[in-house]
Amino acid sequence: MNFLNFISGDQVTEILDMQTCIQLMRETLSALSRGEAIQVLRTAMRLEGRNVLGVMPSALLAKNVVGTKVITIVPDNAYKGLPSHQGVVVVFEAETGSLKAIVEGETVTAIRTAAVSAVATDVLSRKDANSLAILGTGVQARMHLEAIRLVRKIDQVYVWDRRPESAVKYSEEMSEKFDISVVPCATAEEAVKHADIICTVTAAKEPVLFGRHVQKGAHINAVGSCTPDCRELDTELVKASKLYTDRMESANHEAGDYLIPLREGAIDETHLLGEVGDVLLGKIPGRQDGEEITVFEALGLAVEDLAAADFVINQAAQREMSR
Ligand SMILES: NC(=O)c1ccc[n+]([C@@H]2O[C@H](COP(=O)([O-])OP(=O)(O)OC[C@H]3O[C@@H](n4cnc5c(N)ncnc54)[C@H](O)[C@@H]3O)[C@@H](O)[C@H]2O)c1
């Protein structure tokens, strides 16, 4: 491998703008639901405490690419001033098996996750949704505000974090960056009670969002919990919602928000309605009226990383050639 085979986070940011990534994720989730991708469950190797090494393989044969993301997740890194997610996406040509490039994975993860939530929000939230609540103030909280604004005309944002000073800092930074009102809230209830769209983007193990606080007609992107024993949503909320996910197989193995109410007997398997890709393809219905609460349970898929990384590699190569 030579030096040119590595694409840095700065290059990813330069090439993969959010609007482009939303379109790319729309195509990728559709391709997945059409059966055009090979997507296996991730391996999450537990380290000390809640630290994890994740290996996420997938293939997009129509694009002639196969690869894997390798990522470490260290939730307490925030206290050390380090990112909680660090890694790379390794991309090969599927036909020859030759390495195309290695792409910095932290930035790919940051952008593609929010872009996927934007796709889900676009198909599941009310068309007139104009207020947004964000629970959490980390990397995903920042990316989600950017992404959701691109699919709905948001004019009011509420933010909550378990550390009130983080919510204040977030509101100062984001209101200036996007020229929008961002209100820091003392409680999650205060943040969500008037919100049409809610994004839970925390590393919480226990629920931070409760059904009794969510208004009718809201859409929720549940992004933070990706293991069977952790959840951000309480049982009451999941039970009262129409529940969708990115990948059924992943939800059946990894989604605490779904699996805990299932284990409790509060819902059965029919409660999980299907994949957002299926809604995009018109195979299953999405929202039926303005009163329903919809939930998108995002587990995060290798194929999303692969599609994003491959796009970046191809664009970088084109830019190199036209120099
Ligand atoms: N579904 C996906 O595709 C996907 C992709 C990336 C990240 N994630 C998950 O989303 C979450 C946020 O990711 P990030 O990159 O923004 O992380 P981050 O480390 O930048 O931010 C974490 C946020 O969670 C909050 N938090 C931590 N512990 C908490 C607790 N016990 N209760 C309430 N809040 C708590 C922190 O205050 C912070 O606001 C993580 O759990 C991460 O693993 C999911």
The ligand as an SDF file (V2000), in Angstrom:
LIG
                    3D

 44 48  0  0  0  0  0  0  0  0999 V2000
  -26.7440    4.1100   14.9630 N   0  0  0  0  0  0  0  0  0  0  0  0
  -25.6100    4.5080   14.4070 C   0  0  0  0  0  0  0  0  0  0  0  0
  -25.3990    4.3470   13.2100 O   0  0  0  0  0  0  0  0  0  0  0  0
  -24.6070    5.2270   15.2510 C   0  0  0  0  0  0  0  0  0  0  0  0
  -23.4850    5.8170   14.6310 C   0  0  0  0  0  0  0  0  0  0  0  0
  -22.6010    6.5440   15.4150 C   0  0  0  0  0  0  0  0  0  0  0  0
  -22.8080    6.6460   16.7790 C   0  0  0  0  0  0  0  0  0  0  0  0
  -23.8590    5.9970   17.3520 N   0  0  0  0  0  0  0  0  0  0  0  0
  -24.0820    6.0700   18.7870 C   0  0  0  0  0  0  0  0  0  0  0  0
  -24.6870    7.3350   19.0660 O   0  0  0  0  0  0  0  0  0  0  0  0
  -24.2810    7.8230   20.3490 C   0  0  0  0  0  0  0  0  0  0  0  0
  -23.7060    9.2250   20.1850 C   0  0  0  0  0  0  0  0  0  0  0  0
  -22.5640    9.1600   19.3510 O   0  0  0  0  0  0  0  0  0  0  0  0
  -21.5560   10.4030   19.2710 P   0  0  0  0  0  0  0  0  0  0  0  0
  -20.5770   10.0950   18.1950 O   0  0  0  0  0  0  0  0  0  0  0  0
  -22.3140   11.6690   19.2250 O   0  0  0  0  0  0  0  0  0  0  0  0
  -20.8430   10.2710   20.6850 O   0  0  0  0  0  0  0  0  0  0  0  0
  -20.2010   11.4300   21.5870 P   0  0  0  0  0  0  0  0  0  0  0  0
  -19.2630   10.7260   22.4940 O   0  0  0  0  0  0  0  0  0  0  0  0
  -19.6820   12.5100   20.7240 O   0  0  0  0  0  0  0  0  0  0  0  0
  -21.4470   12.0080   22.4210 O   0  0  0  0  0  0  0  0  0  0  0  0
  -22.0830   11.2180   23.3860 C   0  0  0  0  0  0  0  0  0  0  0  0
  -23.2440   11.9960   23.9970 C   0  0  0  0  0  0  0  0  0  0  0  0
  -23.9550   11.1130   24.8780 O   0  0  0  0  0  0  0  0  0  0  0  0
  -24.1130   11.7570   26.1490 C   0  0  0  0  0  0  0  0  0  0  0  0
  -24.1460   10.6980   27.1710 N   0  0  0  0  0  0  0  0  0  0  0  0
  -23.1600    9.8480   27.5000 C   0  0  0  0  0  0  0  0  0  0  0  0
  -23.5810    9.0100   28.4710 N   0  0  0  0  0  0  0  0  0  0  0  0
  -24.8660    9.3490   28.7530 C   0  0  0  0  0  0  0  0  0  0  0  0
  -25.8310    8.8620   29.6670 C   0  0  0  0  0  0  0  0  0  0  0  0
  -25.5550    7.8490   30.4680 N   0  0  0  0  0  0  0  0  0  0  0  0
  -27.0580    9.4540   29.6820 N   0  0  0  0  0  0  0  0  0  0  0  0
  -27.3500   10.4720   28.8400 C   0  0  0  0  0  0  0  0  0  0  0  0
  -26.4560   10.9780   27.9550 N   0  0  0  0  0  0  0  0  0  0  0  0
  -25.2310   10.4230   27.9200 C   0  0  0  0  0  0  0  0  0  0  0  0
  -22.9200   12.6680   26.2680 C   0  0  0  0  0  0  0  0  0  0  0  0
  -23.1530   13.6920   27.2240 O   0  0  0  0  0  0  0  0  0  0  0  0
  -22.8100   13.1870   24.8370 C   0  0  0  0  0  0  0  0  0  0  0  0
  -23.7300   14.2360   24.6410 O   0  0  0  0  0  0  0  0  0  0  0  0
  -23.2780    6.7850   20.8780 C   0  0  0  0  0  0  0  0  0  0  0  0
  -23.9230    5.8780   21.7320 O   0  0  0  0  0  0  0  0  0  0  0  0
  -22.8180    6.0730   19.6240 C   0  0  0  0  0  0  0  0  0  0  0  0
  -22.3190    4.7740   19.8520 O   0  0  0  0  0  0  0  0  0  0  0  0
  -24.7660    5.3120   16.6210 C   0  0  0  0  0  0  0  0  0  0  0  0
  1  2  1  0
  2  3  2  0
  2  4  1  0
  4  5  1  0
  4 44  2  0
  5  6  2  0
  6  7  1  0
  7  8  2  0
  8  9  1  0
  8 44  1  0
  9 10  1  0
  9 42  1  0
 10 11  1  0
 11 12  1  0
 11 40  1  0
 12 13  1  0
 13 14  1  0
 14 15  2  0
 14 16  1  0
 14 17  1  0
 17 18  1  0
 18 19  2  0
 18 20  1  0
 18 21  1  0
 21 22  1  0
 22 23  1  0
 23 24  1  0
 23 38  1  0
 24 25  1  0
 25 26  1  0
 25 36  1  0
 26 27  1  0
 26 35  1  0
 27 28  2  0
 28 29  1  0
 29 30  1  0
 29 35  2  0
 30 31  1  0
 30 32  2  0
 32 33  1  0
 33 34  2  0
 34 35  1  0
 36 37  1  0
 36 38  1  0
 38 39  1  0
 40 41  1  0
 40 42  1  0
 42 43  1  0
M  CHG  2   8   1  16  -1
M  END
$$$$
